[in-house]
Amino acid sequence: MTRAEEIETRLRAAFAPRELIVENQSNRHAGHSGDDGTGESHFAVRIRATGFAGQNRLARHRAVHKALGPDLVGEIHALALDIDA
């Protein structure tokens, strides 16, 4: 399973989102800091789920990081998050 697929699987399980887009942007950062050569180091996530209602931006980001888990977060150099309820 790719990291993008793992991100999607974990976020779907945790939030049952009505919208989820996981984009691997690693090719845009090839040769830059944080490029580990795997082609799976930089990601952008757009997620919409009712579970985020009433949470501020920091709480939403923390919830996503918790859902992904320290193992997966530790493998990712950059994770851009666009989160809303």
C-alpha positions in Angstrom: 0.0 0.0 0.0 1.3 3.4 -0.9 1.6 6.2 1.8 -1.2 8.1 0.0 -3.5 5.0 0.2 -2.5 4.6 3.9 -3.4 8.2 4.6 -6.7 7.8 2.9 -7.5 4.5 4.7 -6.8 5.9 8.1 -8.6 9.2 7.6 -11.7 7.4 6.2 -11.7 5.1 9.2 -11.4 7.9 11.7 -13.7 10.5 10.3 -16.0 9.0 7.6 -15.6 12.1 5.5 -18.0 13.3 2.9 -15.0 14.6 0.9 -11.4 13.4 1.0 -8.7 14.1 -1.5 -5.1 12.9 -0.8 -2.6 14.3 -3.3 1.0 13.1 -3.5 3.0 16.3 -4.3 6.4 14.7 -3.8 7.3 15.2 -7.5 7.2 18.9 -6.9 9.9 18.6 -4.3 12.3 16.2 -5.9 15.9 17.1 -4.9 14.7 19.5 -2.2 15.1 19.1 1.6 13.0 16.3 2.9 12.9 14.4 -0.4 13.8 10.9 0.8 13.9 9.5 -2.7 10.7 7.3 -2.3 8.4 9.7 -4.1 6.2 9.6 -1.1 7.4 12.4 1.2 5.1 15.4 0.5 1.2 15.3 0.6 -1.8 17.6 0.5 -5.0 16.5 2.1 -8.5 18.1 1.7 -11.0 16.6 4.1 -14.6 17.5 5.0 -16.2 15.7 7.9 -18.9 16.7 10.4 -16.6 15.5 13.2 -14.6 18.7 12.8 -17.6 20.9 13.6 -16.8 23.2 16.5 -13.1 22.6 16.5 -10.5 25.3 15.9 -7.8 24.9 13.4 -5.3 23.5 15.8 -7.7 20.9 17.2 -8.5 19.8 13.7 -4.8 19.4 12.8 -4.2 17.5 16.0 -7.1 15.1 15.2 -5.8 14.4 11.8 -2.3 13.7 13.1 -3.7 11.4 15.8 -5.7 9.5 13.2 -2.7 9.0 11.0 -0.6 7.9 13.9 3.1 8.6 14.8 4.4 5.9 12.5 2.9 7.3 9.4 3.4 11.0 10.3 7.1 10.2 11.0 7.4 8.9 7.4 6.0 12.1 5.9 8.2 15.2 5.4 5.4 17.6 4.6 1.6 17.4 5.0 -0.6 20.3 3.9 -4.0 20.1 5.5 -7.3 21.8 4.3 -9.8 20.7 6.9 -13.4 21.8 7.4 -16.6 20.4 8.9 
